[in-house]
């Protein structure tokens, strides 16, 4: 149920978002020179998006009326859901949270990200990991080993066991692609060298000592002893990115740069499946051994879609996301029927409203959620089996063309 940022691996999203941010930056410069006051798009509240009204139906039969009532109740529950901001520790300016994951209890969670100024960043990015033991009512910044940075993904297999791909510096010939591991809930972390020295793209830990990581070359790294030892298995695919594991034996990963899947039903042998239509997918969430959902867009980039499987990855069906979405960042599912997607709804070429859409019927209908005012980039999300969800990201505030504040935020819904 853990997801990483779709934009981090999807050029189409990056292009749209980069063009929009370039427009904003140009607007900021114009504002400075002309002394005009502009309204920053990210500082406005995301509106609710009502579905188009339908025609008045004929009086339904009792069975149809019951079914309609159930659907209406489900839609009402989705539309009434509201998100609220959680307090993060002070002193984390310029931290961009990218990923979040919780143990099965939904209370022990971890979120990770990197520090980066609006002017740009590069090299070994200073990173941070925050943890909570009360579902996010309070978060604590954890101490990390020296010279560890560039943390993107994170996944927790239990209340004490979490893994995050990272780089151990300093930069140069001695820099190593690594895996950051905690077995005591974040109080201390150990560094393990990734098998073959390969960069782990994403990670999913479905059990207390078991974790799987994807490698772009097509390998799957696995540990069954809490991260002490890792073994690499080569698949028949390449371009592995996001991965989600519902158990220690059942996982699905995006392959061939998001146009295919590799899945396992025994935790060791991986099978390649190429769905029709050549989709470009960037995020995946498995809520059970049989049910997984992957978000992305069609081959032409004109429609955002979700591909769903009900048999552990053997076959997939395509469902369309709301046309209002201009960017999809990720997907997180609590069950085969209940999922959320995070993204953006374009307002103009220079601004957008951040959005979370939810479904309670397996993707036939999606409803916009109510988000706190000022919600900005949504980079990662997670949902529990009880449909408690977290979303993480970063915000930017500005005045008269000058950035006045920038930092992380966490939403709960």
C-alpha positions as CSV (number, residue, x, y, z in Angstrom):
1,X,0.0,0.0,0.0
2,X,3.1,2.2,0.0
3,X,3.7,4.4,-3.0
4,X,6.4,6.7,-4.2
5,X,6.1,9.9,-6.2
6,X,4.9,9.2,-9.7
7,X,6.5,12.5,-10.9
8,X,9.9,11.3,-9.9
9,X,9.8,8.6,-12.6
10,X,7.4,9.9,-15.2
11,X,8.8,12.4,-17.8
12,X,5.3,13.5,-18.9
13,X,4.4,14.6,-15.5
14,X,7.8,16.3,-15.0
15,X,7.4,18.1,-18.3
16,X,3.9,19.4,-17.5
17,X,5.0,20.4,-13.9
18,X,8.3,21.9,-15.1
19,X,6.5,24.1,-17.7
20,X,4.0,25.2,-15.1
21,X,6.7,26.1,-12.5
22,X,8.7,27.8,-15.2
23,X,5.6,29.9,-15.9
24,X,5.3,30.7,-12.2
25,X,9.0,31.6,-11.9
26,X,8.6,34.0,-14.9
27,X,5.6,35.5,-13.1
28,X,7.7,36.0,-10.0
29,X,10.3,37.8,-12.0
30,X,7.8,40.0,-13.7
31,X,6.3,40.8,-10.3
32,X,9.6,41.9,-8.9
33,X,10.4,44.2,-11.9
34,X,6.9,45.7,-12.2
35,X,6.1,45.7,-8.5
36,X,2.9,43.8,-9.1
37,X,1.3,41.5,-6.5
38,X,0.6,38.1,-7.8
39,X,-1.4,35.3,-6.1
40,X,0.6,32.1,-5.7
41,X,-1.4,29.2,-6.9
42,X,-0.2,26.9,-4.2
43,X,-1.5,29.2,-1.5
44,X,-5.1,28.8,-2.5
45,X,-7.4,26.1,-1.3
46,X,-8.2,23.2,-3.6
47,X,-11.9,23.3,-4.5
48,X,-14.2,20.3,-4.5
49,X,-15.1,19.1,-7.9
50,X,-18.7,18.1,-8.3
51,X,-19.7,15.4,-10.9
52,X,-21.7,16.4,-13.9
53,X,-25.5,16.2,-13.2
54,X,-27.2,13.2,-14.8
55,X,-30.7,13.0,-16.4
56,X,-33.7,12.3,-14.2
57,X,-34.2,8.5,-14.2
58,X,-37.4,6.5,-14.2
59,X,-38.6,5.2,-10.9
60,X,-36.3,2.2,-10.1
61,X,-37.3,-1.3,-9.0
62,X,-36.8,-2.1,-5.3
63,X,-33.6,-4.0,-6.0
64,X,-32.3,-1.2,-8.2
65,X,-33.3,1.4,-5.5
66,X,-31.4,-0.6,-2.9
67,X,-28.3,-0.8,-5.1
68,X,-28.6,3.0,-5.9
69,X,-28.9,3.8,-2.2
70,X,-25.8,1.8,-1.4
71,X,-23.9,3.5,-4.2
72,X,-25.1,6.9,-3.1
73,X,-24.1,6.2,0.5
74,X,-20.6,5.1,-0.7
75,X,-20.3,8.2,-2.8
76,X,-21.4,10.4,0.0
77,X,-18.8,8.8,2.3
78,X,-16.1,9.6,-0.3
79,X,-17.2,13.1,-0.8
80,X,-17.6,13.9,2.9
81,X,-14.1,12.7,3.7
82,X,-11.8,15.6,4.8
83,X,-8.1,15.9,5.2
84,X,-6.3,17.8,7.9
85,X,-2.7,18.9,8.4
86,X,-0.5,17.2,10.9
87,X,2.2,19.1,12.8
88,X,5.8,18.4,11.7
89,X,8.9,19.3,13.8
90,X,10.2,22.8,13.6
91,X,13.4,23.7,11.7
92,X,12.8,21.6,8.6
93,X,12.8,24.4,6.0
94,X,13.3,23.3,2.5
95,X,12.6,19.6,3.3
96,X,10.6,17.9,0.6
97,X,8.9,14.8,1.9
98,X,8.7,12.2,-0.8
99,X,7.4,9.0,0.7
100,X,5.4,7.7,3.7
101,X,4.7,4.2,5.0
102,X,3.1,2.7,8.1
103,X,3.0,-0.6,9.9
104,X,-0.2,-2.6,9.8
105,X,-1.4,-1.0,13.0
106,X,-1.5,2.4,11.2
107,X,0.1,4.1,14.1
108,X,3.8,3.4,13.6
109,X,4.8,5.3,10.5
110,X,7.8,6.8,8.8
111,X,8.2,9.5,6.2
112,X,11.4,10.5,4.3
113,X,12.6,13.3,2.0
114,X,15.5,15.5,1.0
115,X,16.4,19.1,1.6
116,X,16.4,21.2,-1.6
117,X,16.1,25.0,-2.1
118,X,13.9,26.4,-4.8
119,X,16.9,27.5,-6.7
120,X,17.8,23.8,-7.3
121,X,19.9,21.1,-5.8
122,X,22.2,18.3,-6.7
123,X,24.8,15.9,-5.5
124,X,24.3,14.0,-2.3
125,X,21.1,15.5,-1.0
126,X,20.8,15.9,2.8
127,X,17.9,13.8,3.9
128,X,15.6,13.4,6.9
129,X,13.4,10.7,8.3
130,X,10.4,11.5,10.6
131,X,8.6,8.8,12.6
132,X,5.4,8.7,14.6
133,X,4.0,6.1,17.0
134,X,0.5,7.6,17.3
135,X,-0.7,7.7,13.7
136,X,0.7,11.2,13.1
137,X,-0.6,13.1,16.0
138,X,3.1,13.9,16.6
139,X,6.2,13.3,14.5
140,X,9.9,13.1,15.5
141,X,13.0,13.8,13.4
142,X,15.4,10.9,13.6
143,X,19.2,11.0,13.6
144,X,20.8,9.3,10.6
145,X,24.3,7.9,10.0
146,X,26.9,10.3,8.8
147,X,27.2,10.9,5.0
148,X,23.8,9.4,4.2
149,X,21.6,11.2,1.8
150,X,19.4,11.2,-1.3
151,X,16.6,9.2,0.5
152,X,13.5,8.9,-1.6
153,X,11.4,5.9,-0.8
154,X,10.7,4.3,2.6
155,X,8.7,1.3,3.7
156,X,7.9,-0.2,7.1
157,X,7.2,-3.9,7.5
158,X,6.4,-3.7,11.2
159,X,6.3,-1.3,14.1
160,X,10.1,-1.5,14.4
161,X,11.4,-2.5,10.9
162,X,11.7,0.0,8.1
163,X,14.0,0.3,5.0
164,X,14.9,3.3,2.8
165,X,17.2,3.3,-0.3
166,X,19.9,5.9,0.1
167,X,23.4,6.9,-1.0
168,X,26.4,6.7,1.4
169,X,28.9,9.4,0.6
170,X,31.0,11.4,0.4
171,X,30.4,11.8,-3.3
172,X,33.1,10.4,-5.6
173,X,34.6,7.1,-6.2
174,X,33.8,5.9,-2.7
175,X,30.1,6.8,-2.8
176,X,27.9,3.6,-2.5
177,X,24.3,2.8,-3.3
178,X,23.0,1.7,0.0
179,X,20.0,0.7,2.0
180,X,19.2,2.3,5.3
181,X,17.7,-0.1,7.9
182,X,16.1,0.3,11.3
183,X,15.0,-2.5,13.5
184,X,14.0,-0.4,16.5
185,X,11.4,2.0,15.0
186,X,14.0,4.6,13.9
187,X,16.0,5.0,17.1
188,X,19.0,3.8,15.3
189,X,19.9,3.0,11.7
190,X,22.3,0.6,10.0
191,X,23.7,1.0,6.5
192,X,23.7,-2.0,4.1
193,X,25.4,-1.9,0.7
194,X,22.9,-2.7,-2.1
195,X,23.7,-6.0,-3.9
196,X,26.0,-5.3,-6.8
197,X,26.3,-1.7,-5.8
198,X,23.1,-0.9,-7.8
199,X,20.7,2.0,-7.0
200,X,17.5,0.7,-5.5
201,X,14.6,2.6,-7.1
202,X,11.8,1.6,-4.7
203,X,11.2,-0.6,-1.7
204,X,8.3,-2.5,-0.2
205,X,8.4,-4.4,3.1
206,X,5.4,-6.6,3.7
207,X,6.6,-8.4,6.8
208,X,8.6,-7.9,10.0
209,X,11.9,-9.1,8.4
210,X,11.1,-9.2,4.7
211,X,11.7,-6.5,2.1
212,X,11.9,-6.2,-1.7
213,X,13.6,-3.5,-3.7
214,X,13.6,-2.8,-7.4
215,X,16.7,-2.1,-9.6
216,X,16.5,-0.3,-12.9
217,X,18.6,-3.0,-14.6
218,X,15.7,-5.5,-13.9
219,X,16.8,-7.1,-10.7
220,X,14.9,-7.5,-7.4
221,X,16.8,-7.2,-4.2
222,X,15.4,-9.1,-1.2
223,X,16.0,-9.5,2.5
224,X,14.4,-12.0,4.8
225,X,16.5,-11.3,8.0
226,X,15.6,-7.7,8.7
227,X,18.0,-6.1,6.3
228,X,21.2,-7.7,7.4
229,X,21.7,-9.7,4.2
230,X,20.3,-9.0,0.7
231,X,20.0,-11.3,-2.3
232,X,19.5,-10.1,-5.9
233,X,17.3,-12.0,-8.4
234,X,17.3,-11.1,-12.1
235,X,14.0,-10.8,-13.9
236,X,13.2,-11.0,-17.6
237,X,12.4,-7.3,-17.6
238,X,14.3,-4.0,-17.3
239,X,13.5,-0.5,-16.2
240,X,12.0,-1.6,-12.9
241,X,10.6,1.3,-10.8
242,X,7.8,1.1,-8.3
243,X,7.0,-2.0,-6.3
244,X,4.2,-3.0,-3.8
245,X,4.1,-6.2,-1.8
246,X,0.9,-7.5,-0.1
247,X,2.8,-10.3,1.6
248,X,6.2,-12.0,1.8
249,X,5.2,-14.1,-1.2
250,X,3.0,-11.7,-3.4
251,X,4.5,-8.6,-5.0
252,X,4.0,-6.6,-8.2
253,X,6.5,-4.2,-9.7
254,X,6.3,-1.8,-12.6
255,X,8.7,-2.9,-15.4
256,X,10.0,-1.7,-18.8
257,X,9.7,2.0,-17.7
258,X,6.1,1.6,-16.6
259,X,4.7,-0.2,-19.6
260,X,4.7,-3.7,-18.1
261,X,4.6,-5.6,-14.8
262,X,6.6,-8.3,-13.1
263,X,4.9,-10.3,-10.3
264,X,5.6,-13.1,-7.9
265,X,3.4,-15.5,-6.0
266,X,6.1,-17.3,-4.1
267,X,8.5,-14.4,-3.3
268,X,11.3,-15.7,-5.6
269,X,10.2,-16.4,-9.1
270,X,9.1,-13.4,-11.2
271,X,6.8,-13.3,-14.2
272,X,6.6,-10.6,-16.9
273,X,3.2,-9.4,-18.0
274,X,2.7,-6.7,-20.7
275,X,-0.8,-5.2,-20.8
276,X,-2.4,-4.0,-24.0
277,X,-2.3,-0.3,-25.0
278,X,1.3,0.4,-24.0
279,X,0.4,2.4,-20.9
280,X,3.0,4.6,-19.0
281,X,2.5,3.9,-15.3
282,X,4.4,5.4,-12.4
283,X,2.8,4.2,-9.1
284,X,1.4,1.0,-7.8
285,X,-0.4,-0.2,-4.7
286,X,-1.4,-3.8,-3.7
287,X,-4.0,-4.1,-1.0
288,X,-4.1,-7.9,-1.0
289,X,-2.5,-10.9,-2.6
290,X,-4.9,-10.7,-5.5
291,X,-5.7,-6.9,-5.8
292,X,-3.3,-4.3,-7.1
293,X,-3.9,-0.9,-8.8
294,X,-1.4,1.0,-10.9
295,X,-1.8,4.7,-11.9
296,X,-0.4,6.5,-15.0
297,X,-1.6,7.5,-18.4
298,X,-2.3,6.0,-21.8
299,X,0.3,5.7,-24.5
300,X,-0.6,9.1,-26.1
301,X,-0.6,10.9,-22.7
302,X,-4.1,12.1,-23.3
303,X,-5.9,10.2,-20.5
304,X,-5.0,9.3,-17.0
305,X,-5.8,5.7,-16.1
306,X,-5.7,3.1,-13.4
307,X,-4.9,-0.5,-14.3
308,X,-6.3,-3.0,-11.8
309,X,-5.7,-6.7,-11.3
310,X,-7.8,-9.2,-9.3
311,X,-5.5,-12.2,-9.7
312,X,-2.2,-11.0,-8.3
313,X,-0.9,-9.5,-11.6
314,X,-1.7,-12.1,-14.2
315,X,-4.2,-9.9,-16.0
316,X,-5.2,-6.2,-15.9
317,X,-8.2,-4.1,-16.6
318,X,-8.1,-0.4,-17.5
319,X,-10.2,2.3,-15.7
320,X,-10.2,6.0,-16.5
321,X,-9.5,8.7,-13.9
322,X,-11.4,12.0,-13.8
323,X,-10.7,14.2,-16.8
324,X,-10.2,17.1,-14.4
325,X,-6.8,15.7,-13.4
326,X,-3.8,17.3,-15.1
327,X,-1.1,15.5,-13.1
328,X,-1.3,12.2,-11.1
329,X,1.4,11.8,-8.5
330,X,0.5,8.4,-7.0
331,X,-2.1,5.9,-5.9
332,X,-2.7,4.2,-2.5
333,X,-5.4,1.5,-1.9
334,X,-7.0,0.3,1.3
335,X,-8.8,-2.5,-0.5
336,X,-9.8,-3.6,-4.0
337,X,-12.6,-1.0,-4.0
338,X,-11.2,1.8,-1.9
339,X,-8.3,3.8,-3.4
340,X,-7.0,7.4,-3.6
341,X,-5.0,9.1,-6.3
342,X,-3.0,12.3,-5.6
343,X,-2.4,14.9,-8.3
344,X,-3.2,18.3,-9.7
345,X,-6.1,20.0,-11.4
346,X,-4.9,22.8,-13.7
347,X,-6.3,26.3,-13.2
348,X,-4.2,28.1,-15.8
349,X,-0.8,27.6,-17.5
350,X,0.9,29.0,-14.4
351,X,-1.2,27.5,-11.6
352,X,-3.0,24.4,-10.4
353,X,-4.9,23.2,-7.4
354,X,-3.7,20.1,-5.7
355,X,-6.2,17.3,-5.5
356,X,-7.0,13.9,-4.0
357,X,-9.7,11.8,-5.6
358,X,-11.1,8.8,-3.9
359,X,-13.1,5.8,-5.1
360,X,-15.2,3.4,-3.0
361,X,-16.4,1.2,-5.9
362,X,-13.2,0.0,-7.4
363,X,-12.7,2.9,-9.8
364,X,-16.0,3.3,-11.5
365,X,-16.5,6.6,-9.8
366,X,-14.0,9.1,-8.3
367,X,-14.8,11.9,-5.9
368,X,-12.7,14.9,-5.1
369,X,-11.7,15.2,-1.5
370,X,-11.7,18.4,0.7
371,X,-8.1,19.5,1.3
372,X,-6.7,22.1,3.7
373,X,-6.0,25.6,2.3
374,X,-2.5,25.9,1.1
375,X,-2.0,22.2,0.1
376,X,0.8,22.1,-2.4
377,X,2.9,19.3,-4.0
378,X,1.7,15.8,-3.0
379,X,4.6,13.4,-3.4
380,X,3.6,10.2,-1.6
381,X,0.6,8.5,0.0
382,X,-0.3,5.5,2.1
383,X,-3.6,3.9,3.1
384,X,-4.4,1.3,5.8
385,X,-6.9,-1.5,5.5
386,X,-9.3,0.6,7.6
387,X,-9.0,3.4,4.9
388,X,-7.0,5.7,7.1
389,X,-4.6,7.5,4.8
390,X,-1.6,9.8,4.9
391,X,-0.2,12.0,2.2
392,X,3.1,13.9,2.3
393,X,4.7,16.7,0.3
394,X,6.1,20.2,0.4
395,X,4.8,23.7,0.1
396,X,6.0,27.0,-1.2
397,X,4.8,30.4,-0.1
398,X,5.7,33.7,-1.7
399,X,4.9,37.4,-1.5
400,X,5.6,40.0,-4.2
401,X,7.5,37.5,-6.2
402,X,9.8,36.5,-3.3
403,X,9.6,33.1,-1.7
404,X,9.0,33.6,2.0
405,X,8.5,30.1,3.3
406,X,9.1,26.5,2.1
407,X,8.8,23.3,4.0
408,X,7.2,19.9,4.5
409,X,3.6,19.0,5.3
410,X,1.7,15.8,6.2
411,X,-2.0,15.3,5.6
412,X,-4.2,12.8,7.3
413,X,-7.6,11.7,6.0
